[in-house]
Amino acid sequence: MDSGSENSYGVEDTGSEYCFPSELVRDSKTTVTLDPTRLLLGLKDPIDIDAFAPRLRGLELTLEGDPRDRESSIAPRVNHTTRRYWVRSLSGDAARSDILRAAEDQFGDNVDWIAPVYVYPGESGLSGRYCPLPDVLLIKEPVEHPSLREDTERSRYMICYRYYRVVDPTTSAYELRTRLLDNGDHTVDGVQFDSMPMLSPYSYEPLDTFYKADPPYLGQWNMVKVDAGGPGVTAWDWTRGDPGVKIAVIDSGCDLTHPDLAYVAGKTWGISPGIGEEDPATSFAPRGHGTMVAGVAAATTDSLKGISGMAGLCKIMPIGLTTLSDSEITNAIIFASYSGARVINMSFRVLPSLLVDAQIQGSHNYYDVVLCASAGNGDKPGDLDNSTGKPATDFPASNKYVIAVGATDQNDHRTSWSNFESEISVMAPGTAIPTTTVRGTGNMGEVGNDYTSDFRGTSAAAPHVAGLAALIISRNTSLTNVKVREIIESTADKVGNAYDVKTYNELRPNGKWSRMMGYGRINAYDAVIRATTPWWPLRSAGSVLAPESAVSDESIPPLLAERLERAVQAHETALADGVASSTLEELHRTLVVLGRNDRVRLLVREVMGSTAFQELLRRDRETALTTFGVDLPKNVSVRLLDVDGEQPTAIVRFSVAAGRLIADVDWHPRHGVSTRVRREN
């Protein structure tokens, strides 16, 4: 390369410094600045880190790894992969062109590219450093350019953006983006870089899982604290999950051989298939983080081994990330959604991304997915930073479609490192959490070395909420993601230290909210009870509404009408065969979707289950409903029966589509409700 010539990265080689753009406009709100002392080396073929590091000797470069960022056990690690390594100048000066040429000579034809590192405003240390990859552009509108080729397979997994690779070796994504913006056909937000963070973004990654737990192992205190299990009637007495409900764990990957984790059949991958940059056969090793997260959410229950996760009968869909780039995270979210996940857990932090934002919104709105994420461990408020406009709560937890989860300790106090303020939704246990870990690396003695007793951080808190969402859906599959979130937030306990309990003074849509604790610490029992509907589960196989008038109603959405027709046909066939129980459930479930009414559910869930209401019934049956303030919806009437017995019964009359139904509803304080739906005579 001659001084002053154009190099293979599309930037000017001055002979003294390797000149990448000193600033980049990341999006319409953010401009980032170059860190001239750091680089990301991209290789064509993988090299193990132990073989890579010695080859930097004599190049005036060293492998990145700042000890100051590793002092805390909740600090993330440098995001090296076997084909992408972060390096910095030994002298602390800007990297010179001769150093880069020497690096090219050292690694020869295996050099794919050498890319710059930029600093996101308002971020301290290495956490704000990232690389806009030089060989990829993400573009909203289709574009034809000789230097770009669309990767249709990757584009298929995206919402709003298309994935283009730079195929001209004499230019780069930085230069091509400038050209596209200069021609006036695209906006800054419409042409995005694919960004890779310097730090591994998981909110907790243990430096050594062989440490002794301090304090000693406390058992599954976390599940007792949130009323999932333990003495008395708990959430697990109602449901421990449903194998048909899938929880996607987008993380560092899971130990697929762990005996206490049940994975989705046909969806069991250590890394995202076809969407990562690495070869899993050579680069992927299941770190502890993803395995620990999966265990909190859904370690198997009643297995006579290890521990129980929040939703132990649900299945885990493990999706491991390798480069943690924007496009990889985006593809992982849509892959999980498209593959049937009802819940997605994201216990990691990355820099805000328009690409990831669009995907989260799409999965929420189009796939009805509940998304949960760790709020972060910076002990910082989530208000907008005045200088950058960036939420201090970690992204993606700061996205409004995501349930942002903070961490509490055994005393129901916010941990000293848990982020707080405007984006926080709820809290969950996040210290000394027993869970699964990579086999053989644990510390739990008699329980086994496949488990650890001290998973901590908001990474540990988030999967409690993901598991709770799965329990709620298992109990009532007709609930939307919006309703699931409402239930989680509205049933949270208003806990905290002496200061925090005084901060529940803001009224938000789902109740009183605190700037320190969100809506409070989750309560699994109350949430599952709230999710229980008088139309499910079914314990009666009585006669069923004939569907003619209901299906003919034009107000029924076409997909639900088709579902009802199929359910009726299946039930009629099953009746003829004498095996109608399962088809009856599907038919009732479909009718519930068509005609469910929140106020009717509220009547049976809260009024029929209220001791005060039962006492009122015994004194004044005729006026009990109005006295208790029950506001029935239009076309719904209630007649109360058997109020003196242990199991009060109500006849609730309501409309489903164009038909009239009668539902007999039985309520029991432990077994919940059962129904029989029939046509009115």
BELNOR-V347852 format. One record per pair of residues at least 6 apart in sequence whose C-alpha atoms are under 6 Angstrom apart, sorted by sequence separation. I is the first residue (numbers start at 0). J is the second residue. D is the distance in Angstrom with one decimal. If there is no record, write none. Layout:
i,j,d
I,J,D
I,J,D
This chain:
i,j,d
5,11,5.1
24,30,4.4
222,228,5.6
223,229,5.1
227,233,5.5
362,368,5.9
383,389,5.4
407,413,4.4
408,414,6.0
442,448,5.5
494,500,6.0
505,511,5.6
512,518,4.6
573,579,4.8
641,647,5.5
666,672,4.5
11,18,5.9
23,30,5.7
154,161,4.8
226,233,5.5
227,234,4.7
228,235,5.8
300,307,4.9
383,390,4.5
396,403,4.7
406,413,5.9
407,414,5.2
441,448,4.1
443,450,6.0
505,512,5.1
616,623,5.7
641,648,5.7
665,672,5.3
4,12,5.7
23,31,5.4
119,127,5.0
154,162,5.1
227,235,5.7
299,307,5.6
382,390,5.8
406,414,5.9
440,448,5.8
441,449,5.1
443,451,5.7
503,511,5.6
640,648,5.2
665,673,5.4
3,12,5.1
10,19,5.9
22,31,5.6
118,127,5.4
298,307,5.1
381,390,5.5
439,448,4.9
441,450,4.7
442,451,5.2
503,512,4.9
640,649,5.6
652,661,4.8
664,673,5.9
3,13,4.6
22,32,4.5
118,128,4.6
298,308,4.1
381,391,4.4
439,449,5.2
441,451,4.7
503,513,4.1
550,560,5.7
639,649,4.5
664,674,4.8
2,13,5.4
21,32,5.9
22,33,5.9
117,128,5.5
297,308,4.1
300,311,4.7
381,392,4.4
406,417,5.7
438,449,4.3
502,513,5.0
638,649,5.8
651,662,5.4
663,674,5.4
2,14,4.7
21,33,5.0
117,129,5.6
150,162,5.6
296,308,5.1
297,309,5.5
299,311,4.3
405,417,5.7
570,582,5.0
638,650,5.2
663,675,5.3
116,129,5.5
149,162,5.7
150,163,5.7
295,308,4.8
296,309,5.1
297,310,4.7
298,311,5.2
436,449,5.5
637,650,5.7
650,663,4.9
662,675,5.5
116,130,4.7
149,163,4.2
294,308,5.6
297,311,4.4
436,450,5.1
637,651,4.7
662,676,4.6
148,163,5.3
435,450,4.4
636,651,6.0
649,664,5.5
661,676,5.7
147,163,6.0
148,164,5.3
253,269,5.9
434,450,5.6
636,652,5.3
648,664,5.9
661,677,5.5
147,164,5.6
252,269,4.9
434,451,5.6
635,652,5.5
648,665,4.9
660,677,5.7
147,165,4.8
252,270,6.0
374,392,5.7
375,393,5.4
433,451,5.6
635,653,4.7
660,678,4.9
146,165,5.7
147,166,5.6
374,393,5.5
433,452,4.0
660,679,5.6
139,159,5.6
146,166,5.3
403,423,5.1
406,426,5.4
407,427,5.7
408,428,5.8
432,452,5.8
433,453,5.9
489,509,5.0
566,586,5.1
646,666,5.8
139,160,4.2
146,167,4.9
403,424,5.1
404,425,5.3
405,426,4.6
406,427,5.2
407,428,4.7
432,453,5.1
489,510,5.8
646,667,5.4
63,85,5.4
138,160,5.2
139,161,5.9
374,396,5.5
402,424,5.7
404,426,5.3
406,428,5.4
407,429,5.5
408,430,5.7
431,453,4.0
432,454,4.9
63,86,4.8
137,160,5.8
138,161,5.2
406,429,4.6
431,454,5.7
62,86,4.5
137,161,5.5
372,396,4.9
431,455,5.9
61,86,5.5
137,162,4.9
397,422,5.7
430,455,4.3
61,87,5.6
329,355,5.3
342,368,5.5
346,372,5.3
429,455,5.0
493,519,4.7
60,87,5.5
136,163,5.2
341,368,4.9
342,369,4.7
343,370,4.9
344,371,4.9
345,372,4.6
346,373,4.9
429,456,5.2
492,519,5.1
60,88,4.7
135,163,5.7
342,370,5.9
344,372,5.9
429,457,5.8
491,519,5.0
492,520,5.2
60,89,5.2
135,164,4.6
329,358,5.9
374,403,5.2
491,520,5.2
59,89,5.3
134,164,5.7
135,165,5.8
371,401,5.4
373,403,5.9
374,404,5.2
429,459,5.1
488,518,5.7
491,521,4.3
134,165,4.8
254,285,5.6
370,401,5.0
371,402,4.7
372,403,5.3
373,404,5.1
374,405,5.4
429,460,4.6
491,522,5.3
253,285,5.4
428,460,5.3
252,285,5.2
427,460,4.9
47,81,5.6
46,81,5.3
490,525,5.9
45,81,4.9
253,289,5.1
254,290,5.9
490,526,5.7
45,82,4.7
252,289,5.0
253,290,4.5
133,171,5.3
134,172,5.6
251,289,5.0
260,298,5.1
378,416,4.2
380,418,5.9
381,419,5.6
133,172,4.9
250,289,5.1
259,298,5.6
260,299,5.8
377,416,5.5
378,417,4.9
379,418,4.9
380,419,4.8
381,420,4.5
382,421,5.7
487,526,5.8
42,82,4.8
58,98,6.0
259,299,5.4
376,416,4.9
378,418,4.5
380,420,4.9
381,421,5.3
486,526,5.8
41,82,5.8
376,417,4.7
377,418,5.7
381,422,6.0
41,83,4.7
376,418,5.8
40,83,5.6
351,394,5.7
375,418,5.6
40,84,5.3
374,418,5.9
39,84,5.7
348,393,5.5
349,394,5.7
39,85,4.6
348,394,5.4
38,85,5.9
271,318,5.1
38,86,5.4
270,318,5.1
271,319,5.6
37,86,5.8
270,319,3.7
37,87,4.2
139,189,5.1
269,319,5.3
270,320,5.7
36,87,5.5
138,189,5.6
263,314,5.4
406,457,5.2
36,88,5.3
138,190,4.6
262,314,5.2
263,315,5.8
275,327,5.9
405,457,5.6
137,190,5.7
261,314,5.5
262,315,4.6
263,316,5.5
274,327,5.9
137,191,5.0
262,316,5.8
406,460,5.4
136,191,5.9
36,92,5.8
136,192,5.2
471,527,5.4
36,93,4.5
404,461,5.3
35,93,4.7
36,94,5.6
471,530,5.9
131,192,5.5
132,193,5.6
594,655,4.5
131,193,5.7
132,194,5.8
131,194,4.4
130,194,5.5
130,195,5.2
43,109,5.2
129,195,5.6
252,318,6.0
42,109,5.5
129,196,4.3
252,319,3.7
42,110,4.8
43,111,5.2
129,197,5.0
247,315,5.9
251,319,4.8
532,600,5.7
42,111,4.8
128,197,5.7
244,313,5.5
245,314,5.0
246,315,5.0
247,316,4.4
248,317,5.0
249,318,4.8
250,319,5.1
251,320,5.4
41,111,5.3
240,310,5.0
242,312,5.5
245,315,5.9
246,316,5.8
247,317,5.8
248,318,6.0
249,319,5.9
250,320,5.9
41,112,5.1
239,310,5.3
241,312,5.4
242,313,4.4
126,198,6.0
239,311,5.8
240,312,4.6
241,313,5.0
242,314,5.6
40,113,4.7
239,312,5.7
240,313,5.1
39,113,5.9
39,114,5.1
38,114,5.7
38,115,5.0
16,94,6.0
17,95,5.4
38,116,5.6
16,95,4.0
17,96,4.8
37,116,5.8
15,95,5.2
16,96,5.2
15,96,5.7
14,96,5.5
34,116,5.6
375,457,5.8
34,117,5.3
412,495,4.5
33,117,4.4
204,288,5.7
373,457,5.0
411,495,5.6
412,496,5.3
32,117,5.4
373,458,5.3
32,118,5.3
31,118,5.6
31,119,5.2
373,461,5.2
372,461,5.6
425,517,5.0
247,340,5.8
424,517,4.8
425,518,5.2
426,519,5.7
427,520,5.4
246,340,5.7
371,465,6.0
420,514,4.4
423,517,5.1
424,518,6.0
425,519,5.3
426,520,4.4
427,521,6.0
245,340,4.7
420,515,5.8
425,520,5.8
245,341,5.7
246,342,4.8
247,343,4.7
248,344,5.1
249,345,5.6
419,515,5.2
246,343,5.8
552,657,5.8
549,656,5.0
549,657,4.9
548,657,5.7
549,658,5.2
548,658,5.8
369,480,5.2
346,458,4.6
368,480,5.9
367,480,5.5
78,197,5.3
77,197,5.8
78,198,4.8
77,198,4.3
78,199,4.5
76,198,5.5
77,199,5.5
76,199,5.1
75,199,5.4
195,324,4.2
73,203,4.5
194,324,5.2
194,325,5.5
193,325,5.5
72,205,5.7
544,677,5.1
543,677,4.9
544,678,4.7
538,673,5.6
542,677,5.7
537,673,5.2
539,675,5.6
536,673,5.9
537,674,5.7
295,434,5.8
533,672,5.4
294,434,5.2
534,674,5.6
294,435,5.0
305,446,5.8
291,434,5.6
291,435,5.0
201,346,5.9
202,347,5.1
291,436,5.1
201,347,3.9
290,436,5.2
200,347,4.9
200,348,4.7
200,349,5.9
287,436,5.3
287,437,5.4
310,466,5.1
309,466,5.0
9,169,5.7
310,470,5.7
7,168,5.7
9,170,3.9
26,187,5.7
7,169,4.6
8,170,5.4
9,171,5.1
26,188,5.2
8,171,5.4
296,462,4.8
295,462,5.8
296,463,5.6
296,466,4.5
156,330,5.2
156,333,5.8
254,437,5.6
158,358,5.7
81,282,5.7
221,428,5.8
240,470,5.0
241,473,5.2
208,441,5.9
209,442,5.7
240,473,5.3
216,452,5.9
203,456,5.8
202,458,5.2
234,523,5.7
234,524,4.1
233,524,5.3
226,522,5.9
227,523,5.2
225,522,4.8
226,523,5.5
225,523,5.7
226,524,5.5
